[in-house]
Amino acid sequence: MKICPVSMSPVAPQFKAASETARFGLIALATDLTSEGDLYRQLPNEAASFHVTRVAFENPTTLENLRKMSPRLTAAAALLAPLQPLRAICFSCTAASVVIGESEVRAAIQKTAGKVPVVTPASASLAAFVTLGAQRIAVLTPYTLATSKPMAAYFARHEVDVTRFECLGLDDDRNMALVSRQTIFDAAIAADTPEAQALFLSCTSLPAIGVIADIERRVGKPVVTSNQASAWAMARLGGFTDHRPARYGRLFEHALPAHTFGEAA
């Protein structure tokens, strides 16, 4: 059979402006089954794009295993560097950002990714409480007691009063991703207290965004989750100031506090 010759097209390529798409980086755990889909669902898909890389993680979700990710973040962020400019990079692990420390996480990522704003679920949640005016919160995590305790200390350091803190006792984030909607709803209601001004559902593996509106209707107060807070922060950093998806809670009605995530000068 004769081979057809290849020739140049007479059509000259034209390109849209790079600024038409807000690009974000996402560093997810190798075992994460939830956060990537959650972030996509909460951002305006026609104008935003997530570029995902993974960082090695070994279950169980212990403090030791969480800390092991710290030196791996720089290499993971390096895989996102060719995609600059990025509006922000999210390290999608609440417990690890608390255990490693947000300044260390930011430094490790910016070492290869440059001075891009770095969002962690923990820092995004703190920003959410500020903008919501919530100084007293109730907390639910899927973690074990040992993994939950550093988060209680984290909120205390940041002068957030926790009125009740409950956990489900799971030590594998792949199982956390399989917790049912009814379990999340029931456990959130059980963790709430009359004194709490907001309810926080921690963990990027926990599939909680789909029950935010239901819980808010039941408790009559804002509900903040790890993936919701991260998506809200990323949307605002990306310039989507009017992006207010009602199904994902009251938080999206609010602006982001200024200079929260180490924005580039």
N, C-alpha and C positions, 0 to 999 in steps of 0.2 A: 504494500500500500504506500502511495506517495505521501511524503511528509509535507504538510502545508507550511509555507514560509510564514515567519512572524514579522510583523511590521509595526511601526509606531502609529498610535491612534492620531487622527487629525484634530481631536478635541484636546485643547489645553486644559489641564486640571485647574480648577478653582477651589479655594478653601474658605471655610467659614472662620470667623475670628475665634482664636483659642479662648477668649474671654466669654464666649457664649455658653460654655459649659463650666459649672463650678465643680472642680475636681477635688476629691478628698481621698486621703489614704486611710486604710484600716489595717491595723495589726491585730489579727485574731489568733487565739490559741489553736494549736493543731487539733485539739479535741473539741473545739467550739462548734456546736450544731445550730446556734440560735442567732447570734448577734448580727451576722451578715444580712440575713433575711429581714430582721427587724429594722435595721438601719435603712435598707432599701425601701421598705414599706412606708417609712415615716418622712422621707425626703421627697421633694418634687422631682420625680423620675425624669421628666422631660428636660430638666435644666441642670440636674446634678448627676455626678458619676462617682461611684466608689471603686477604688482600686485596692485589692485585697492581697496581703501577704500573710504568712503564718509564722508563728514562733513555736518552737518545740516545747511541749509540756507533757509531763508524765503524771498520771493519776496515781495515788489519791491526792486530793486537794489539801495538802498539808502546808504549813508555813514554810517548811524546808523546800518543798517542790515549787512553791510560788516564788521564793527568792531565787531559785536557779534560773529563772527567766531573765533576770536583770542583765547579765552580760550578753544574752542572745538578742536583745532588742536592737542593738546597733547594727548587726548584720541584717536583721529583718527590715529595718528602716532603710538600709542601703538599697534594697530592691525597689523601694518607692522613689528614690532620688531621681531616676531618669524621667519621672512623670511630672516633675515640677513645671510650672508652679502649682502647688496644692494649697487649697484654702486652709486646711488643717489636717492633722493626722490623729486618729483615735487609737489608743492602746486599749483594747476591749477586754479588760479584766478588772473588775472592781476590787476583789480581794488582793490581787497582786499589786495594784497601784497603791493600796494602803500598806501592805507589808513591805514592799520595796521602797516606797516613798516617792511622792509625785515629782519632787525635784530631781531625783535620780533617774526616774523614768524619762522625764523631759530631756535631761542631759544626754542620756544614752541614745535617744531617738534623733535629737538635733545634731549629734556628732556626725552623722552621715546624711541626714535629710535637710540640714540647714535650719535657719531660724524660722521654721514654720510653727504656728500655734499647735500645741499638743494637748489633746483632750483625753482625760481619763474619766471613767464613770464616776469615780469618787469626787473628783474636782467639779464635774458637771452637776452632780447632785448637790454639792455645797452651794454652787451658784444658783441652783434651782431654789433651795431653801431661802437664800438671800432675796431673790426676786419675788418669792411668794410671801415673804415676811413671816416665815415659819421658824421660830426659835426652839420649838418643842416638837419632837417627832416620835412616832412609833416605828419600829423597824422589824422587818421579816427577812430572813435569809434562808437559803436552802442548805447552808453549810453545817459543819459540825460545830460544837461548842468551842473547840480550840481555834478554829478558823474564824469564828464570829467575834471572839473577844478583841482582837486588834481593831476591828471596825468600831466597836463600842468605844475603845480608847481614842480612835481617830476623831469621832464626833465630839468627844469631851475636849480634846485639844483645840478644836475649832469652835468651842463654846456653843455647841448644839446640844440641847438637853434631850436625852432619850427617855421617854416615859415608860416604854416597854420594849424589850428586845427579845424576839423569839426566833428559833432556827428549826429546820426540818431534819438536821442530822445526817445529811448526805455527804459523801466524800469523793464522788466521781461526777465531774461536770457533764458527762454524757447522760447520766441518770437525771441530773438536774434539768436537762433539756426535755425530759419526758414527763415531768410533773404535770398533772392534768390541770385544766382551767378551773375545775371545781375545787381542787385542792388549794390552788393559789388564792382563789376567792375566799374560801372558808378560813384559811390560815391568816390571810390579811385582816379579815374581820375580827378574828380572835386576837390578833396582835394589837389592834387599835385600842386607844384609851380616850376618854372624854377630854383629857388635858392636851392631847397631841393636836397640833395645828396642821400637820401633814403626815402622810404615811409613806414610808420608804420601803420598796421591795428591791433588795439588792441581788446582784449577780447577772452578768450578761448571758449566762446560759439559761436562766429561768425564762420561760416563754410567757412573760407577764403582760406585754403591751396590749394583748387582745382583751384583757379583763379590766384595764384601767378605768374605762368609762363606767362599767358596772359597779366597781368598788366605790368610785367617787359618788355615784348616785346613792349608794347604800350608806356611806359614812358621812356624806355631806362636807367633805374637805378634799384638798388636793392629794393626789397620789403621784408619787415620783418613783420611777423605776430606773435601773441602770441604763438600759438601752434607750429608753425614752429621753432621759436627761442628756445622754451623749448625742442623740439625734437632734434634739433642740439646740444644744450648743453648736453643733456642726452647721445646722441650718442658719443660725444667726451669724456665725463666723463667715459663712458663705454668701452673706448678703440677702438672705431670704427673710427679711424683717416682717413680711406680711403672711408668711407661711403658717397657717393655723389649722391643722387637721384636727377637727373636734373629737374624733373617735379616740385620740391618744391623750386626752386629758387637758386639764386647765393650764398646765405649764406652758403650752404652746400659745397661750394668749399673751405671754409676757416677753419683754425684751431681755437681752443678756446683760448682766452687769459689766461695766467697762473694765478692760485690762485684766481679764480673768485667766486667760490661758497662755500668757507669754507671747502675745501677738508681736510680730516683727515690727520694728520701729519704721 
